[in-house]
Amino acid sequence: MTARLLQHLPGRSIRARLILGATLVLLAFVAAAGWAVQRAHTDSVRAAHYAQLQGTVYLLLAGAEVDADGVLEMPASFPEPRLSLPGSGLYASVRNLARDTAWRSASTVNVDPPFLLDAAVGQWRLATPAANGRDYLAVAYGVRWIVGTQATVLQISVLEDAAAFQREVAVFARTLWTWLGGTGLLLLLSQAALLQWGLAPLRRVALEIRRIERGEQAEVQQQYPSEITALTDNLNTLIRQERVRQTRFKEALSYLAHSLKTPLSVLRNAADEPEPQLRSTVVQQVRRMDDIVQHQLGRAGAGGTARFAPYLRLAPIVQRVRDALAKVHAGKALVFTLDCPDALEWRIDEGDAFELLGNVMDNAAKWAARRVDVRLSRDVQGLAIRVDDDGPGFPDDTAAVLRLHVRGDEQVPGHGVGLAVVDDLVTSHQGSLVLGRSGWGGARVEVVLPPP
């Protein structure tokens, strides 16, 4: 029921949920505690009244006398004055079963109390009879009285008007619920103040987010409790990633606009050249423009850090790239050796995984004579990717290979673009890219991506 009430709260406010939940729990606790205390008090007061009535029975037994003829004799007065006062609310009766006679206290004048007349010998009977619109507390006790050779059974019954008992219980209940209600209200007010203080960090986070939306600050700046630090850290990471992504797109568009000017100018000036030379110029400039576009699209599309990406199994990715390259380079009959555990997973966008592995393996396949070796592993440093080939290897200036339009051999198109895209992608993941020489004398590309 509480859950349904919370679901229908306007706006589903956390503060309103907590206050309502605390109110319901507090009301349930106060009601249960109050009922238990009131019940215990009522039982205690009732037991005390019964104990007093039993004391009166003993008092009557102490004053009773039975002569040799079995006649019951009772004293004219008792230490309990209410027994001598008519209508006092305390009434007593002693019945002699042998003679079928009964004695009643003077308090029963003009009153007909519902005495209990069936108590067994040696047994107490407690009851709450009612008569003439009034409630009573009653006790009865049976006793065998022996005089000489004669035995007489006496049944002693004492009643008390329950008005005093009910009044005492009502006064206690009124006092109890007044204090419990006041205490509950004080607790609710205290809890509301505590919630106001406890939820203050969330309000500050919301205020900072509004400032970020208005451009007044770059990210969440204040320090927050440990329970929401992960939230603010992840939010800052998302903001930084989005800012980097927007910057990357702006830079790519700016670079494209600037870089394509030269090829377009060359094509425009080549319009007056002879047809053979024009064809060569067009092919060369179109290839250059294609490299520029591929490189900038690769940079702009790099996903960056993968803290929020789901875990991706890498073995199927490597196998799909291997199968595609085997078809593309079928004429070379390349032998691909793959070493990637089936259970190896990594937090990385699937598009980034294909871009990274595809470009590195494609570069190796273009330059390899016969063999390409691909190894993926995971250790404390992160994800390690190593691709070897048995080709001529990289030139001495390996840094130049990672710059656009620089190739080891112009006869192998796209050599520099692929590795340049890989370099940008690895950098966006805060990883490292190392170019070296394989054990076969060819090229080796080593990539290490740190844990996200």
GINORDA-V761290 format. One record per residue. N is the residue number from 0. OMEGA is omega in radians with two decimals (NA if undefined). Layout:
<<N | OMEGA> <N | OMEGA>>
This chain:
<<0 | 3.11> <1 | 3.14> <2 | 3.13> <3 | 3.10> <4 | -3.13> <5 | -3.10> <6 | -3.09> <7 | 3.08> <8 | 3.10> <9 | 3.10> <10 | -3.14> <11 | -3.12> <12 | 3.09> <13 | -3.12> <14 | 3.13> <15 | 3.10> <16 | -3.10> <17 | -3.14> <18 | 3.12> <19 | 3.12> <20 | 3.13> <21 | 3.13> <22 | -3.14> <23 | 3.13> <24 | -3.13> <25 | 3.11> <26 | 3.13> <27 | -3.13> <28 | -3.13> <29 | 3.14> <30 | -3.13> <31 | -3.13> <32 | 3.13> <33 | 3.12> <34 | -3.13> <35 | -3.14> <36 | 3.14> <37 | 3.11> <38 | 3.13> <39 | 3.13> <40 | 3.13> <41 | 3.12> <42 | -3.13> <43 | 3.14> <44 | 3.12> <45 | 3.12> <46 | 3.12> <47 | 3.12> <48 | 3.09> <49 | 3.12> <50 | 3.09> <51 | 3.12> <52 | 3.08> <53 | 3.05> <54 | 3.09> <55 | 3.08> <56 | 3.11> <57 | 3.11> <58 | 3.11> <59 | 3.11> <60 | -3.13> <61 | -3.10> <62 | -3.08> <63 | 3.06> <64 | 3.07> <65 | -3.09> <66 | -3.08> <67 | 3.11> <68 | 3.14> <69 | 3.13> <70 | 3.14> <71 | 3.07> <72 | -3.14> <73 | 3.14> <74 | -3.12> <75 | -3.12> <76 | -3.10> <77 | 3.06> <78 | 3.09> <79 | -3.02> <80 | -3.08> <81 | 3.10> <82 | -3.12> <83 | -3.07> <84 | -3.12> <85 | 3.11> <86 | -3.10> <87 | -3.10> <88 | 3.08> <89 | -3.01> <90 | -3.12> <91 | 3.11> <92 | 3.05> <93 | -3.08> <94 | 3.08> <95 | -3.07> <96 | -3.11> <97 | -3.13> <98 | -3.12> <99 | 3.08> <100 | -3.12> <101 | 3.05> <102 | 3.10> <103 | 3.14> <104 | -3.13> <105 | -3.13> <106 | -3.10> <107 | 3.13> <108 | -3.12> <109 | 3.10> <110 | 3.11> <111 | -3.10> <112 | 3.12> <113 | -3.11> <114 | 3.06> <115 | -3.01> <116 | -3.09> <117 | 3.10> <118 | 3.13> <119 | -3.14> <120 | 3.13> <121 | -3.11> <122 | 3.05> <123 | 3.02> <124 | 3.12> <125 | -3.11> <126 | 3.09> <127 | -3.12> <128 | 3.12> <129 | 3.11> <130 | 3.10> <131 | 3.08> <132 | -3.14> <133 | 3.10> <134 | -3.10> <135 | 2.90> <136 | -3.01> <137 | 3.00> <138 | 3.11> <139 | -3.10> <140 | 3.11> <141 | -3.11> <142 | 3.07> <143 | -3.09> <144 | -3.08> <145 | 3.07> <146 | -3.07> <147 | 3.13> <148 | -3.11> <149 | 3.10> <150 | 3.14> <151 | 3.11> <152 | 3.09> <153 | 3.04> <154 | -3.08> <155 | -3.12> <156 | 3.11> <157 | 3.14> <158 | 3.05> <159 | 3.07> <160 | -3.06> <161 | -3.09> <162 | 3.14> <163 | 3.10> <164 | -3.12> <165 | 3.13> <166 | 3.12> <167 | 3.11> <168 | -3.12> <169 | 3.12> <170 | 3.12> <171 | -3.12> <172 | 3.13> <173 | 3.11> <174 | -3.12> <175 | -3.06> <176 | 3.05> <177 | 3.13> <178 | 3.12> <179 | 3.12> <180 | 3.11> <181 | 3.12> <182 | 3.12> <183 | 3.11> <184 | 3.11> <185 | 3.10> <186 | 3.12> <187 | 3.12> <188 | 3.12> <189 | -3.13> <190 | 3.09> <191 | 3.10> <192 | 3.11> <193 | 3.10> <194 | 3.10> <195 | 3.13> <196 | -3.09> <197 | -3.12> <198 | 3.14> <199 | 3.10> <200 | 3.11> <201 | 3.10> <202 | 3.10> <203 | 3.08> <204 | 3.12> <205 | 3.13> <206 | 3.12> <207 | 3.12> <208 | 3.09> <209 | 3.09> <210 | 3.10> <211 | 3.13> <212 | 3.14> <213 | 3.13> <214 | -3.12> <215 | 3.06> <216 | -3.00> <217 | -3.09> <218 | 3.11> <219 | -2.98> <220 | -3.03> <221 | 3.04> <222 | -3.07> <223 | 3.11> <224 | -3.05> <225 | -3.11> <226 | -3.13> <227 | 3.09> <228 | 3.12> <229 | 3.11> <230 | -3.10> <231 | 3.11> <232 | 3.12> <233 | 3.11> <234 | 3.09> <235 | 3.11> <236 | 3.11> <237 | 3.14> <238 | 3.14> <239 | 3.13> <240 | -3.14> <241 | 3.11> <242 | 3.10> <243 | -3.13> <244 | 3.11> <245 | 3.10> <246 | -3.13> <247 | 3.12> <248 | 3.12> <249 | 3.12> <250 | -3.13> <251 | 3.13> <252 | 3.12> <253 | -3.13> <254 | 3.13> <255 | -3.13> <256 | -3.11> <257 | -3.02> <258 | -3.11> <259 | 3.13> <260 | -3.08> <261 | 3.11> <262 | 3.13> <263 | 3.10> <264 | 3.11> <265 | 3.13> <266 | -3.14> <267 | -3.13> <268 | -3.10> <269 | -3.10> <270 | -3.10> <271 | -3.13> <272 | 3.08> <273 | -3.04> <274 | 3.14> <275 | -3.13> <276 | 3.11> <277 | -3.13> <278 | -3.14> <279 | 3.14> <280 | -3.14> <281 | 3.14> <282 | -3.11> <283 | -3.10> <284 | 3.08> <285 | 3.09> <286 | 3.13> <287 | 3.10> <288 | 3.11> <289 | 3.10> <290 | -3.13> <291 | -3.12> <292 | 3.14> <293 | -3.10> <294 | -3.09> <295 | 3.07> <296 | 3.09> <297 | 3.11> <298 | -3.10> <299 | -3.10> <300 | 3.13> <301 | -3.06> <302 | -3.12> <303 | -3.09> <304 | -2.99> <305 | -3.13> <306 | -3.05> <307 | 3.10> <308 | 3.08> <309 | 3.08> <310 | -3.07> <311 | 3.06> <312 | -3.02> <313 | -3.10> <314 | 3.11> <315 | 3.13> <316 | -3.13> <317 | -3.11> <318 | 3.12> <319 | 3.10> <320 | 3.13> <321 | -3.12> <322 | 3.14> <323 | -3.13> <324 | 3.11> <325 | 3.11> <326 | -3.11> <327 | -3.10> <328 | -3.10> <329 | -3.12> <330 | -3.13> <331 | 3.13> <332 | -3.10> <333 | 3.07> <334 | 3.13> <335 | 3.04> <336 | -3.10> <337 | 3.06> <338 | -3.12> <339 | 3.13> <340 | -3.14> <341 | -3.08> <342 | -3.09> <343 | 3.11> <344 | -3.14> <345 | 3.06> <346 | 3.14> <347 | 3.07> <348 | -3.08> <349 | 3.11> <350 | 3.09> <351 | -3.14> <352 | 3.12> <353 | -3.12> <354 | -3.09> <355 | -3.09> <356 | -3.12> <357 | -3.12> <358 | -3.13> <359 | -3.13> <360 | 3.11> <361 | 3.09> <362 | 3.13> <363 | -3.11> <364 | 3.14> <365 | -3.05> <366 | -3.06> <367 | 3.04> <368 | -3.11> <369 | -2.93> <370 | 3.03> <371 | -3.13> <372 | -3.10> <373 | -3.13> <374 | 3.07> <375 | 3.13> <376 | -3.12> <377 | 3.09> <378 | -3.08> <379 | -3.14> <380 | 3.14> <381 | 3.14> <382 | 3.14> <383 | 3.11> <384 | 3.11> <385 | 3.14> <386 | 3.12> <387 | 3.00> <388 | -3.12> <389 | 3.13> <390 | -3.10> <391 | 3.12> <392 | -3.14> <393 | 3.03> <394 | -3.11> <395 | 3.14> <396 | -3.09> <397 | 3.12> <398 | -3.13> <399 | -3.12> <400 | -3.08> <401 | 3.10> <402 | -3.08> <403 | 3.06> <404 | 3.08> <405 | -3.05> <406 | 3.02> <407 | -3.12> <408 | -3.12> <409 | -3.13> <410 | 3.12> <411 | -3.02> <412 | 3.02> <413 | -3.08> <414 | -3.08> <415 | -3.08> <416 | -3.09> <417 | -3.12> <418 | 3.08> <419 | 3.08> <420 | 3.11> <421 | -3.14> <422 | 3.11> <423 | -3.12> <424 | 3.12> <425 | 3.11> <426 | 3.13> <427 | 3.08> <428 | -3.10> <429 | 3.14> <430 | -3.13> <431 | 3.11> <432 | -3.12> <433 | 3.06> <434 | -3.12> <435 | -3.09> <436 | -3.12> <437 | 3.10> <438 | 3.11> <439 | -3.11> <440 | 3.14> <441 | -3.08> <442 | 3.04> <443 | 3.07> <444 | 3.13> <445 | -3.13> <446 | 3.06> <447 | 3.09> <448 | -3.13> <449 | 3.09> <450 | -3.12> <451 | NA>>
